[in-house]
Amino acid sequence: MPIYEYRCTACGHELEVIQKVSDSPLEVCPACGAKTMTKLVSAAGFRLKGGGWYETDFKSGSDKKRNLAGEAKTDVPAKTDAPAKTESKPSSGTPAV
C-alpha cells in the first residue's frame, strides 16, 4: 500500500498515512479537527530495477540510455547475404544400402 502525505491548511499539521489506492482521502485534521486536510504531491519511494528498465535520471552523456541489465552478448554469427555453400555428391545411380 502506498504512503500518502497530508497537510492541514488551517494549522499546518503534516502527517503520513498508509492507505489503499481505493480509500478516500483524509478530510479531518487529527490535530485541530478542521476539515482542511490536503493531499501533498511527493516523490515515489521506490526505484525500478532489473532487466528491461532504463535508468536515465542519474546518468550523464553516453551512459544515458544504457540498459541496467547490460548488453547481452550472444555467440550467434553475423547474418550474411551470401548463400550457404552445400556440397553435392554425384549419385552413383544405385541406392546406398
Residue pairs with C-beta under 8 A, 6 or more apart in sequence:
1 18
1 19
1 20
1 21
2 18
2 19
2 21
3 16
3 17
3 18
3 45
4 16
4 17
4 18
4 19
4 25
4 39
4 40
5 14
5 15
5 16
5 17
5 39
5 40
5 42
6 14
6 15
6 16
6 17
6 25
6 26
6 37
6 38
6 39
6 40
7 13
7 14
7 37
7 38
7 40
8 14
8 29
8 31
8 32
8 34
8 36
8 37
8 38
9 36
9 37
9 38
10 29
10 32
10 34
10 36
11 29
11 31
11 32
11 34
13 29
13 30
13 31
13 32
14 40
15 30
17 26
25 37
25 39
26 37
26 39
27 35
27 37
28 34
28 35
28 37
29 35
29 36
29 37
49 68
50 68
50 69
51 67
51 68
51 69
52 67
52 69
53 67
53 68
54 65
54 66
54 67
54 68
55 66
55 68
56 64
56 65
59 65
59 66
